[in-house]
Amino acid sequence: MNRAAHTNLVFNALTSDLSGKLKEGMVIALEPKCIFPGQGVVGLEDDYLVTSSGLERLTLTNQTIMTIE
């Protein structure tokens, strides 16, 4: 799948009631949250720029999964 097709797939997966398409130059934030009852919440946020070839990740943080005990 090319990146441009992936851009439309990502947008359609986010909401079913928003019409329109992502356009070059738009910026979106994906902010999934994981809730652990009695322990807390982990929130992640990544910002992406929509380009003619797909999404470009703008967030500079490392995406390595870490275990914190």
C-alpha positions as CSV (number, residue, x, y, z in Angstrom):
1,M,0.0,0.0,0.0
2,N,1.4,3.4,-0.9
3,R,1.6,6.2,1.7
4,A,-1.1,8.3,0.0
5,A,-3.5,5.4,0.2
6,H,-2.5,4.8,3.8
7,T,-3.3,8.5,4.6
8,N,-6.9,8.0,3.5
9,L,-7.1,4.7,5.4
10,V,-5.9,6.3,8.6
11,F,-8.4,9.2,8.3
12,N,-11.3,6.9,7.6
13,A,-10.5,4.8,10.6
14,L,-10.5,7.7,13.0
15,T,-14.1,8.8,12.5
16,S,-17.1,7.7,10.5
17,D,-19.1,11.0,10.8
18,L,-16.5,13.5,9.4
19,S,-16.8,14.2,5.7
20,G,-13.9,15.3,3.6
21,K,-10.3,14.1,3.1
22,L,-7.0,15.0,4.6
23,K,-5.2,17.5,2.4
24,E,-1.6,18.3,1.9
25,G,-0.4,20.7,4.5
26,M,-2.8,19.6,7.2
27,V,-1.5,18.4,10.6
28,I,-3.2,15.8,12.7
29,A,-2.5,14.4,16.2
30,L,-3.1,10.8,17.1
31,E,-3.6,10.5,20.8
32,P,-4.4,6.9,22.0
33,K,-4.9,6.4,25.7
34,C,-4.4,3.2,27.7
35,I,-6.3,3.0,31.1
36,F,-5.1,0.7,33.8
37,P,-7.8,0.6,36.5
38,G,-6.4,1.4,39.9
39,Q,-2.9,2.1,38.4
40,G,-3.2,5.0,36.1
41,V,-3.4,6.2,32.5
42,V,-0.8,6.2,29.8
43,G,-1.3,8.7,26.9
44,L,0.7,8.8,23.7
45,E,0.6,11.6,21.2
46,D,2.2,11.8,17.8
47,D,1.8,14.6,15.3
48,Y,1.8,14.0,11.6
49,L,2.0,16.3,8.6
50,V,0.0,15.3,5.5
51,T,2.2,15.4,2.4
52,S,1.6,14.5,-1.2
53,S,3.3,11.1,-0.5
54,G,1.5,10.3,2.8
55,L,2.1,11.1,6.4
56,E,5.3,12.5,7.8
57,R,5.8,12.0,11.6
58,L,6.6,15.3,13.3
59,T,7.0,14.1,16.8
60,L,10.7,13.9,17.8
61,T,10.4,11.4,20.7
62,N,11.8,7.9,20.5
63,Q,9.1,5.3,19.9
64,T,10.9,2.5,21.7
65,I,8.6,0.5,24.0
66,M,9.8,0.7,27.6
67,T,8.7,-1.2,30.8
68,I,8.5,0.9,33.9
69,E,8.2,-0.9,37.2
